[in-house]
Every structure is written in structure tokens, then in C-alpha cells.
Amino acid sequence: MTATAVGGGTGDTRALPPTPPGPPAPTRRRSARRRGYLVFLLPGILLSVGVIVVPLVMTVGVSFTRWTGIGRPQWIGLRNYSRLVRDENFWASFEHIALLILAMAVLPTLIGLVLAAVLFDYVAKVVGPRTASLLRAGLYLPQVLPVAVSGIVWGWILHPSYGALNSILDRLHLRALAVNWLGDPKYALYSVMAIMVWVQVGYPVVMFMSGLSRVDPELYEAADLDGASWWQRFSRIAVHLIRPEIYVVLVTTTIAGLKIFGQIFVLTRGGPGNATLVPSYFAYKNYFEKAAVGYGSAISTVLTLIIVLLTVVFLRIQARGQRMDGS
Amino acid sequence: MATAEATRATGRHPAAPGAKATGRRRQGRGPARHVVLAGLVVLVLLTVAPLLVVALNAVKSPADYAAHGPLGMPHSVYLRGIADFWNRVDFGRKLLNSFLVSAAVAVGGVILSVLNAYALGIGRVRGRTWFLVFFLVANLLPQEVLVYPLYYVSKSLHLYDTLTIVIIIFIVIQGSFGTYLLTSVYASFPGELLDAAEVDGAGRFRVLWRIVVPVSRPTLSVLLTFFFVWTWNEFFLPLVFLISSDQQTVPVALGVLQGERMMDATTTSASALLGIVPAVLFFLIFQRTLTRGVMAGSVK
């Protein structure tokens, strides 16, 4: 990829004239301006080849082999993939991811829209901007914690025997509600989902509030004069104008959801049974616990394909949205 | 914004005492206002509650916890739990490791981003759109697809279980994001500045060091901050690469200790608090940088 990109040069959309081999004087000045920069890209190219390109190609290659990590990989063609399609754990891990994307991308975006609008449009104006930013900081706090640490916090709070939640429920004489939040396959995934909403909600709130501050207040005033209700103003003007932020939040959180590892590792290790198994942890287990490197590579390759495809689709949608705004 | 609001406000209800002090009249809708505000405050309190409960129990003696449960106020501030945990896992060492890795990645990542973005955004080398797509994808790739070959190769290079390999990998991953972001900033870099330098006969490197870097310093400080915090919080790759206890970073050390038998409620709280405090400190320190940087970006 890198090699073709160096030689290709098709992507340069700048309005520079094509530079023929022996250019006349003015053009030579321009090409001279462009010369001598490639050397600055060299460290980036070399490091990317070593850390990204080669490992990526190796993983895709290994996904067609059987390999324990020792000795020579044995070529088995597509057998890892056909095994993957029949592996119910693999499908389960993607079902769990779908629910986790709901908890990490969709719900936080919806909740974040409402909270951002209330904070920006109501609290900041009626109570004061300092109160609004204080409340915003509180909602954002879970975002600054390392994933492992938020996992520890919740792992303890939800612990069946010494966790805070069950001991509170106990004291309120609600023993019946005190279940094994993370240890019971019936509840584990939902508990993780609730934790992820808690982790994520601050991010859209901050992004959307900064987006809302771009909105020209005159638009609101015009809407007020037209007798628009607060809800109409919110849904017709605000949501429309902060669409770029909504896209960015949805893309980044969806991809974060597909990649989730840390919380699962700390909270449940994919269990109980496989109740909270996710693709990244599934791959990790195959690499480092089962020494099934070929199979783990196949899982990673599928996950990578999904993420790259999703990125392309989102970039397309976003580009189309921008073109429509521009016209 | 505030003045526009003030002129628009009808002041049907001369509202709270705070408003009187500023002399500004605000639209308040009586009870509705209090309900919305109270709801939000409760929500925010619920959000920070888990962290407060952790802090509360981290400074409680096990006996106190056993007697009064997780919500009772600590009868005396008991720091033995934190100190014991600190010593048992050699937490100072973990903090130092985390700091070394994060600082090295932040600096290295910014340097790499600047070099790449200089060539792509200002130099406009050929095929730069493809380079940008590559760097974007490189940053979005799941680390699982890179980890095993990196693990395998680092073992044969004797870099496995060293901070160096983690630093190198994260410089490239964070630098990819930085390249993507910084290239768009540099693409609109004021051409007059570059032309003037060229007239003075300054070479490419001199222009970069003397003009481009100083002018873009606000953006670079934002990148530096992001890289530091992101690397501090990273879990997966450090978990795989840093296995011996004296190489571990804070999240890895805390993460692998979970589920060990020696953990009880107060020890777990103590360990969690030790993970929370640096993160919140960075948040408070860096918020200023970020606010300034974001503002500098919007002025541009």
C-alpha cells in the first residue's frame, strides 16, 4: 500500500498543474517548492511499515494457517474461517458487540443530545454558565479514568459478596434485588452495558455542547419569533446544525465498541461461561491462552475488515452530508 | 451570548438571588426550573457517586467497613490500606513506568506527527491523500490484528517485556492520529510566512523548526496532552508486552490484580483510588491546556 502510494500520486486533489519532466520556468518553481519534503516522511513510513503494515500482513497471512506460536505455521487455507462461521462463540461475541454498541454509541448519543441541549440551552442561560460547566465536568469524569480503573471500581461495587451495591440493597431490606450482577449469565452483559453507558455519556455531552456553541443565536431568535416551541427549536435547528459532531461521536464510539477489551478483561474476562465474550477478548484468548494463533488471527482479521468497512461507509456518509450543506 | 440572552429575556420572574447580584434578568419558569436543575444535579451526583464511594472506603479500616458498610462515613481517616497496597505492588515503580511511557510517547508522537504533517500538509508530497487514508486506518485498526506479530518479533529482538517496545508501538499509533489531524491544520498554514522564509534562504528543516512549529504550538500542546493521557490509559498492548512486575504500568498492574484472593473491599477501594487520582489530576491540569488549545483552533 505504501509503495503504491509513493509512486501513485493520484490522490493529490490540489489545484496544482501536472508537472512534466522538463517544466517551463514558473512551473519549475512550484515543483521545486514541493521537492525536498519526502525526506520528512521517511521516519513515518519506516515506522509505519514496521509497526503497522508488516504485522497486519503477517496476521492476515497467519489466519490461513494452523500455528501454536512455536515452529512453522502450517498452511490450511480457509479452514480457520469455515470453523469461525460454525463457531457459536464467534457469533455470540458479535451479538454481544451489537448490544455493547447500543450501550456505547447509540444510547450515549441520544442521552448526550438531551443533556447537552438542557445544559447549554437551559442551565447555562437560566442558572448560569458556571453551573453548566460544573455539571458537564461531573458527567465527563468517568471518561478520564483508565478503562482498567473504571473496571475495578465497578467490579468492586457489583461484587456479590463484598460489593457496595448489594450491601446497600441489603441495608434497604431489598435483598431480593441483590443478584450476582457480573457473575450471573442472565445479568452480566446488561451490567456491563449499564457501566458502558456510565463511561461514555460524558463524551457526547462535551462534543455536543461545543457544537451547540457554534449555532448562531439569531437562528434561535428567528425561531422564537415564529413561535417555535423549545422542542421544535431543538430538534429542527440544533440537531440539524450539530450533525457533524453527531457523526463524529457515532463513528468513534461505534469503533470503540467494536474494539472493547479492557473493561471486559477486568470485569468478567468474557464470562461467566461466554456470556460477555467479545471478539477482541476472543482473539486474545486464542493467541495467549489456547495457543491457537491462526484462529485468533482469523478473528482479528474479520474484526479489522468490519472496522475498515464501517470507517469507509461513515466517511462516505459524512462527505455526502458536507456536500449537501455546501450546495 | 450572555448579552444576547439578557436582551431577549423577558424577566417574567425576577429569579434567584444570584441573578440579582449580577443585575441580569433571566427567564425562569418557576417550578419547572427547579425540577430540571434538581434532576440534573441528581444525575451528576449518581455519575460521580461510584468514585466518591471508592474514595470513602479507601480511607476506612477493614473493621470500620465490616461494622458500618460501604456508605458509613469513616470514623477516622485510615491510610494504612492505601500504604499497604502501595508497598505491596511497588506502586511508585508503576507510576514511574506509566510516566516514562506516556511522556516518551507524547513527545515522540508529536515529533512524528509534525514531520509527517510537514511533508503532507505543507510539502504536499504526491499521493498524500492515500497517506492520510493510511494513517487514519492505522489509528483505527484493532490492536489485536497487530499484537501477535509484534509480540513474536519483539521476543526475537529481545525487546519483549521492555518499556521501549511499548513506547515505539504507541508513538506510531498515536502519531498516525496526530498526522491525520495536523495535516489538515498545516494545509491551511499561512503561505506568506513560508514564502518570506524561503526568500531569506532558510532550508526546509529551518522553516519547520523556526516557523511552522512555533506558529502551531497551541495545536501541538493539545496533541501532546492527548497522547499523554491516551497512552497513560492504554491497557491491551501494555498487558501483553509488560509481564514482569517491575515493567508494568498503572492500569496493567491494577487490572491483573483484580480477582486475586488478597483483595477485599477496602484494599480494592484503595487500589482503585490510586488509579483514579492521577487520572483526575491530569484532567484538572490539562483542562487548561485543552481549553486554550481548542480556542486557538477555533480562532484559526
HADDOCK unambig.tbl for C-alpha pairs under 7 A between the chains (distance, minus, plus):
assign (segid A and resid 5 and name CA) (segid B and resid 127 and name CA) 5.37 0.50 0.50
assign (segid A and resid 5 and name CA) (segid B and resid 130 and name CA) 5.91 0.50 0.50
assign (segid A and resid 5 and name CA) (segid B and resid 131 and name CA) 6.76 0.50 0.50
assign (segid A and resid 6 and name CA) (segid B and resid 126 and name CA) 6.72 0.50 0.50
assign (segid A and resid 6 and name CA) (segid B and resid 127 and name CA) 6.06 0.50 0.50
assign (segid A and resid 8 and name CA) (segid B and resid 127 and name CA) 5.99 0.50 0.50
assign (segid A and resid 9 and name CA) (segid B and resid 126 and name CA) 4.46 0.50 0.50
assign (segid A and resid 9 and name CA) (segid B and resid 127 and name CA) 3.62 0.50 0.50
assign (segid A and resid 10 and name CA) (segid B and resid 127 and name CA) 5.89 0.50 0.50
assign (segid A and resid 11 and name CA) (segid B and resid 127 and name CA) 5.12 0.50 0.50
assign (segid A and resid 11 and name CA) (segid B and resid 128 and name CA) 6.52 0.50 0.50
assign (segid A and resid 11 and name CA) (segid B and resid 129 and name CA) 4.98 0.50 0.50
assign (segid A and resid 11 and name CA) (segid B and resid 130 and name CA) 6.23 0.50 0.50
assign (segid A and resid 12 and name CA) (segid B and resid 126 and name CA) 6.25 0.50 0.50
assign (segid A and resid 12 and name CA) (segid B and resid 127 and name CA) 5.66 0.50 0.50
assign (segid A and resid 12 and name CA) (segid B and resid 128 and name CA) 6.23 0.50 0.50
assign (segid A and resid 12 and name CA) (segid B and resid 129 and name CA) 6.16 0.50 0.50
assign (segid A and resid 34 and name CA) (segid B and resid 123 and name CA) 5.28 0.50 0.50
assign (segid A and resid 34 and name CA) (segid B and resid 124 and name CA) 6.54 0.50 0.50
assign (segid A and resid 34 and name CA) (segid B and resid 125 and name CA) 6.52 0.50 0.50
assign (segid A and resid 37 and name CA) (segid B and resid 119 and name CA) 4.97 0.50 0.50
assign (segid A and resid 37 and name CA) (segid B and resid 123 and name CA) 5.40 0.50 0.50
assign (segid A and resid 37 and name CA) (segid B and resid 125 and name CA) 6.74 0.50 0.50
assign (segid A and resid 38 and name CA) (segid B and resid 119 and name CA) 6.10 0.50 0.50
assign (segid A and resid 38 and name CA) (segid B and resid 125 and name CA) 6.42 0.50 0.50
assign (segid A and resid 40 and name CA) (segid B and resid 115 and name CA) 5.26 0.50 0.50
assign (segid A and resid 40 and name CA) (segid B and resid 116 and name CA) 6.28 0.50 0.50
assign (segid A and resid 40 and name CA) (segid B and resid 119 and name CA) 5.80 0.50 0.50
assign (segid A and resid 41 and name CA) (segid B and resid 115 and name CA) 6.29 0.50 0.50
assign (segid A and resid 41 and name CA) (segid B and resid 116 and name CA) 4.99 0.50 0.50
assign (segid A and resid 41 and name CA) (segid B and resid 119 and name CA) 5.92 0.50 0.50
assign (segid A and resid 44 and name CA) (segid B and resid 112 and name CA) 6.39 0.50 0.50
assign (segid A and resid 44 and name CA) (segid B and resid 116 and name CA) 6.22 0.50 0.50
assign (segid A and resid 47 and name CA) (segid B and resid 172 and name CA) 6.53 0.50 0.50
assign (segid A and resid 48 and name CA) (segid B and resid 172 and name CA) 6.36 0.50 0.50
assign (segid A and resid 51 and name CA) (segid B and resid 169 and name CA) 6.23 0.50 0.50
assign (segid A and resid 52 and name CA) (segid B and resid 138 and name CA) 6.61 0.50 0.50
assign (segid A and resid 52 and name CA) (segid B and resid 146 and name CA) 6.74 0.50 0.50
assign (segid A and resid 55 and name CA) (segid B and resid 146 and name CA) 5.11 0.50 0.50
assign (segid A and resid 55 and name CA) (segid B and resid 149 and name CA) 5.15 0.50 0.50
assign (segid A and resid 55 and name CA) (segid B and resid 150 and name CA) 6.34 0.50 0.50
assign (segid A and resid 56 and name CA) (segid B and resid 145 and name CA) 6.10 0.50 0.50
assign (segid A and resid 56 and name CA) (segid B and resid 146 and name CA) 5.55 0.50 0.50
assign (segid A and resid 58 and name CA) (segid B and resid 149 and name CA) 6.51 0.50 0.50
assign (segid A and resid 59 and name CA) (segid B and resid 145 and name CA) 6.14 0.50 0.50
assign (segid A and resid 59 and name CA) (segid B and resid 146 and name CA) 6.90 0.50 0.50
assign (segid A and resid 59 and name CA) (segid B and resid 149 and name CA) 6.73 0.50 0.50
assign (segid A and resid 126 and name CA) (segid B and resid 26 and name CA) 5.91 0.50 0.50
assign (segid A and resid 126 and name CA) (segid B and resid 27 and name CA) 6.16 0.50 0.50
assign (segid A and resid 126 and name CA) (segid B and resid 28 and name CA) 6.09 0.50 0.50
assign (segid A and resid 135 and name CA) (segid B and resid 44 and name CA) 6.37 0.50 0.50
assign (segid A and resid 138 and name CA) (segid B and resid 44 and name CA) 5.75 0.50 0.50
assign (segid A and resid 138 and name CA) (segid B and resid 48 and name CA) 6.44 0.50 0.50
assign (segid A and resid 139 and name CA) (segid B and resid 44 and name CA) 5.82 0.50 0.50
assign (segid A and resid 139 and name CA) (segid B and resid 47 and name CA) 6.26 0.50 0.50
assign (segid A and resid 144 and name CA) (segid B and resid 279 and name CA) 6.10 0.50 0.50
assign (segid A and resid 144 and name CA) (segid B and resid 280 and name CA) 6.80 0.50 0.50
assign (segid A and resid 144 and name CA) (segid B and resid 283 and name CA) 6.68 0.50 0.50
assign (segid A and resid 145 and name CA) (segid B and resid 276 and name CA) 6.24 0.50 0.50
assign (segid A and resid 145 and name CA) (segid B and resid 279 and name CA) 5.67 0.50 0.50
assign (segid A and resid 146 and name CA) (segid B and resid 233 and name CA) 4.28 0.50 0.50
assign (segid A and resid 146 and name CA) (segid B and resid 251 and name CA) 6.64 0.50 0.50
assign (segid A and resid 147 and name CA) (segid B and resid 233 and name CA) 6.68 0.50 0.50
assign (segid A and resid 148 and name CA) (segid B and resid 235 and name CA) 6.87 0.50 0.50
assign (segid A and resid 148 and name CA) (segid B and resid 251 and name CA) 5.50 0.50 0.50
assign (segid A and resid 148 and name CA) (segid B and resid 255 and name CA) 5.47 0.50 0.50
assign (segid A and resid 149 and name CA) (segid B and resid 251 and name CA) 6.57 0.50 0.50
assign (segid A and resid 149 and name CA) (segid B and resid 272 and name CA) 6.00 0.50 0.50
assign (segid A and resid 149 and name CA) (segid B and resid 275 and name CA) 5.84 0.50 0.50
assign (segid A and resid 149 and name CA) (segid B and resid 276 and name CA) 6.84 0.50 0.50
assign (segid A and resid 152 and name CA) (segid B and resid 272 and name CA) 6.18 0.50 0.50
assign (segid A and resid 153 and name CA) (segid B and resid 272 and name CA) 6.05 0.50 0.50
assign (segid A and resid 156 and name CA) (segid B and resid 265 and name CA) 6.97 0.50 0.50
assign (segid A and resid 156 and name CA) (segid B and resid 268 and name CA) 6.84 0.50 0.50
assign (segid A and resid 162 and name CA) (segid B and resid 265 and name CA) 6.00 0.50 0.50
assign (segid A and resid 164 and name CA) (segid B and resid 70 and name CA) 5.55 0.50 0.50
assign (segid A and resid 167 and name CA) (segid B and resid 69 and name CA) 6.96 0.50 0.50
assign (segid A and resid 198 and name CA) (segid B and resid 47 and name CA) 6.91 0.50 0.50
assign (segid A and resid 259 and name CA) (segid B and resid 142 and name CA) 5.95 0.50 0.50
assign (segid A and resid 262 and name CA) (segid B and resid 235 and name CA) 6.11 0.50 0.50
assign (segid A and resid 262 and name CA) (segid B and resid 236 and name CA) 6.54 0.50 0.50
assign (segid A and resid 266 and name CA) (segid B and resid 255 and name CA) 5.76 0.50 0.50
assign (segid A and resid 266 and name CA) (segid B and resid 258 and name CA) 6.77 0.50 0.50
assign (segid A and resid 280 and name CA) (segid B and resid 144 and name CA) 6.39 0.50 0.50
assign (segid A and resid 283 and name CA) (segid B and resid 144 and name CA) 6.94 0.50 0.50
assign (segid A and resid 297 and name CA) (segid B and resid 145 and name CA) 6.73 0.50 0.50
assign (segid A and resid 300 and name CA) (segid B and resid 144 and name CA) 5.82 0.50 0.50
assign (segid A and resid 300 and name CA) (segid B and resid 145 and name CA) 5.03 0.50 0.50
assign (segid A and resid 301 and name CA) (segid B and resid 145 and name CA) 6.36 0.50 0.50
assign (segid A and resid 304 and name CA) (segid B and resid 141 and name CA) 6.18 0.50 0.50
assign (segid A and resid 304 and name CA) (segid B and resid 142 and name CA) 6.22 0.50 0.50
assign (segid A and resid 308 and name CA) (segid B and resid 137 and name CA) 6.98 0.50 0.50
